Structures are given as structure tokens and as C-alpha cells.
Amino acid sequence: MIGNIYSNSRMSQEDTVLLHLINNEKINNNECKEKYGFKHLPSVIRYLRNRGMKILSEPRCEKNESGGHIYSVDYILAPLKEQPPKIQQIINGYKNNCKAHL
């Protein structure tokens, strides 16, 4: 599916976002840009979805300092039981690997 998410070598944008979703359950474009420097999160989400990952989109509307509206989307990892078996294995493998290093 995706490259080696356990290696210490540079991870792809897709691997980075996948690991963020596994650890934090959600991400938005601003957070992604600030933390990882990726400018177009929807492309990464589309890539992950095309490979079977179930990711939900939750629109948000906030007001900026001048009273205008800012629209954004939170991308939320669907619960493990709703993921396809292959994706469940990837997520569980990552979680087990992390526990072994604690």
C-alpha cells in the first residue's frame, strides 16, 4: 500500500499524514501546513482514500478577526472496525510497534 512507515528514512507525505491520523484521529489543512509543511492536504487524503483508508470529512466554519467566515475541513480517521481488513492490519501493526518502543 504505502512505503515503509516504520523506517527512519524520510517518510512520504502520505505516510506522515497516515501516522498523524493514527495518533491523533484528525487533521486539517492548516495544521498539516504548520506541522509538516504540506500545502495541499486534500491531495494526500485522496491518495489514502484511493488505497482503501476510510477518512471522513467534517466541514467547519469559523470567524476571523475581521468577522468574516473561514471555511475548512477536518479529516477524521474512521473507527478501526469500519476500516478494511488490510488497513486494520496496518493500523494495528503501527500501534503494536509503537508500544514495543515505549
LINDAPE-V580984 format. One record per residue. PHI is phi in whole degrees, -180 to 180 (NA if undefined). D_FIRST is the distance of its C-alpha to the first C-alpha in Angstrom with 1 decimal. Layout:
BEGIN
PHI|D_FIRST ; PHI|D_FIRST
END
This chain:
BEGIN
NA|0.0 ; -122|3.8 ; -58|6.9 ; -75|9.3 ; -76|10.5 ; -100|13.5 ; -76|15.0 ; -89|18.1 ; -71|17.3 ; -58|16.8 ; -88|13.7 ; -72|12.4 ; -60|13.7 ; -63|10.5 ; -64|10.2 ; -62|13.9 ; -68|14.1 ; -59|11.6 ; -65|13.8 ; -62|16.9 ; -63|16.2 ; -63|15.7 ; -80|18.9 ; -120|20.9 ; 71|19.7 ; -152|20.5 ; -157|20.8 ; -129|22.8 ; -61|23.2 ; -64|26.2 ; -61|24.7 ; -63|21.6 ; -65|24.1 ; -68|26.4 ; -80|24.0 ; -121|21.4 ; 80|23.2 ; -84|20.7 ; -96|22.9 ; -139|20.8 ; -58|18.6 ; -55|18.4 ; -66|16.3 ; -68|13.7 ; -62|14.0 ; -60|13.8 ; -59|10.5 ; -64|9.1 ; -63|11.2 ; -65|10.1 ; -99|6.7 ; 106|9.0 ; -71|10.2 ; -92|13.9 ; -129|15.8 ; -90|19.5 ; -112|21.8 ; -124|25.2 ; -66|27.7 ; -132|30.3 ; -134|33.6 ; -128|35.6 ; -100|38.8 ; -89|39.1 ; -62|42.2 ; -92|44.2 ; 90|43.6 ; -77|41.1 ; -97|37.9 ; -118|34.4 ; -104|31.6 ; -149|28.1 ; -131|25.0 ; -93|23.5 ; -101|19.8 ; -120|19.6 ; -69|16.9 ; -65|17.9 ; -55|19.2 ; -54|17.1 ; -66|19.0 ; -92|18.0 ; -82|14.2 ; -62|12.6 ; -53|12.7 ; -63|9.1 ; -69|9.1 ; -58|12.5 ; -64|11.5 ; -63|9.3 ; -64|12.3 ; -64|14.9 ; -62|13.7 ; -64|13.9 ; -63|17.3 ; -66|18.6 ; -63|17.9 ; -67|19.7 ; -62|22.6 ; -67|23.1 ; -95|23.7 ; -84|26.2
END
